Amino acid sequence: MAIGARGWRSRSLLLLLLWVTGQAAPVAGLGVSSELQIERRFVPEECPRTVRSGDFVRYHYVGTFLDGQKFDSSYDRDSTFNVFVGKGQLIAGMDQALVGMCVNERRLVTIPPNLAYGSEGVSGVIPPNSVLHFDVLLMDIWNSEDQVQIQTYFKPPSCPRTIQVSDFVRYHYNGTFLDGTLFDSSHNRMKTYDTYVGIGWLIPGMDKGLLGMCVGEKRIITIPPFLAYGEEGDGKDIPGQASLVFDVALLDLHNPKDSISIENKVVPENCERRSQSGDFLRYHYNGTLLDGTLFDSSYARNHTFDTYIGQGYVIPGMDEGLLGVCIGERRRIVVPPHLGYGEEGRGNIPGSAVLVFDIHVIDFHNPSDSISITSHYKPPDCSVLSKKGDYLKYHYNASLLDGTLLDSTWNLGKTYNIVLGSGQVVLGMDMGLREMCVGEKRTVIIPPHLGYGEAGVDGEVPGSAVLVFDIELLELVSGLPEGYMFIWNGEVSPNLFEEIDKDGNGEVLLEEFSEYIHAQVATGKGKLAPGFNAEMIVKNMFTNQDRNGDGKVTAEEFKLKDQEAKHDEL
């Protein structure tokens, strides 16, 4: 109700005449007190501020006469009464009665005629000499000299950066009026409010209230209406002249001019090589938002993330942040959204989100890499060096670049035995075992394209893993010349066929052939290729001589190596 000052009639009756109930009011009796009476029906426990002269207030009321008959109510209009206090805009009694009230306080006010409409009353509405009762509930209070009020109730221990003008922020909020009524909440929408600060995208009070906040900080921002939605409100949920209270939690902060930031957590003392564009990396990571919310983790999948860097296979911020790392290094890479997943986000990554990656580099290599050999010990006599075709016995420890042990012949208690150059080991190991002498110890580092490739070995060797072998060569048996599985150590008998054909029947069976070859090996006259199954070699030699496949070799079929270049035997 526009409970006007004594100049009522000269103010076009304000709005009071529009609120008339149409019912006759009783005439005030004699002997009524001339004093203002105030009964404080409810006072909130917290009362940070009370009404003073000059303040602007919003309140609800019910106005009645002495007999309880209602003559007006703001509730009926579903709108508070909004007015300055102490500036003559109210009847004197109400001007006095509102002073000292708290928001959410309820007062019963009895106003005598001399502080209300006096002996004149208001024609057809308020009889002369009426005592008026008002049940008042204060909803809002502000002053034209008010500024934005900020109350920080949580601030993280670490605050490396605060909001500045032109920053882009993501925050959650609850928006209430001064009486605690909720009018909006980003929590209810389950989506942050994302905006630039200080460039006019927000109401002025919020633009100011957000400045200086840290990620993780929580503050209450109280905004007077002239720095919010003013006299008109927002036309929907916020009435005119309403003070607003925002309970804000800042989740994210960046500036469009930001680049990535890198914080080195652990850098190995020995860093012989740093990653470059074109390298292939295997690394573990935890990916979080700035507020610590985990959105992804390679550890949870128990599998490294494997990728080329500097070639657009990952988001631009990671492409840049993974350059210059050492094997074993741990670093934190903070990626602004324009170098991450942008305004749209991806999966459970919200749009315009700053991303934090805590990475651990397991290994890296370049597709142009060859093996690396470091010899740690060579015996004084190191003249006989391993070559293709030699039979080797050696011990090894196999590990990843981060030191993870994959396999060890020492632990198994037996050597690993191969014929060099026969494809019995991965190509990198074959290369790493060459030109090695018995007793030598060396470390061989093998890139994946010379090891087990992208697939790895299921359950044993990860895909695209660089392998480290610590090797000790224990035995070397010289192999045969390339293309031979058996050689003579001396002159070949001119009557070789006859010597093999012991029964002289002109035919050699496999049993005869095998017995003769083994006899030559036993006496040192011949030598089979080491490291292979002797019986298989002999059988293959016999099969090559048995040209018509009838299970026997005749003198016409029998030929030596120099007589039949395409065969490896004899």
Secondary structure, DSSP 8 states (H G I E B T S, - for coil): -----TT-GGGTTTTGGGG----------SS---S-EEEEEE--S--S-B--TT-EEEEEEEEE-TT--EEEEHHHHTS-EEEESSSSSS-HHHHHHHTT-BTT-EEEEEE-GGGTTTTT-BTTTB-TT--EEEEEEEEEEE-TT---EEEEEE--S----B--TT-EEEEEEEEEETT--EEEEHHHHTS-EEEESSSSSS-HHHHHHTTT-BTT-EEEEEE-GGGTTTTTTTSSSS-TT--EEEEEEEEEEE-TT---EEEEEE--S-------TT-EEEEEEEEEETT--EEEEHHHHTS-EEEESSSSSS-HHHHHHTTT--TT-EEEEEE-GGGTTTTT-BTTB-TT--EEEEEEEEEEE-TT---EEEEEE--S---S---TT-EEEEEEEEEETT--EEEEHHHHTS-EEEETTTTSS-HHHHHHTTT--TT-EEEEEE-GGGTTTTT-BTTTB-TT--EEEEEEEEEEE----TT-SEEESS---TTHHHHH-TT-SSEE-HHHHHHHHHHHHHTTSEEE-TTS-HHHHHHHHHHHH-TT-SS-EETTT---GGG-TT----
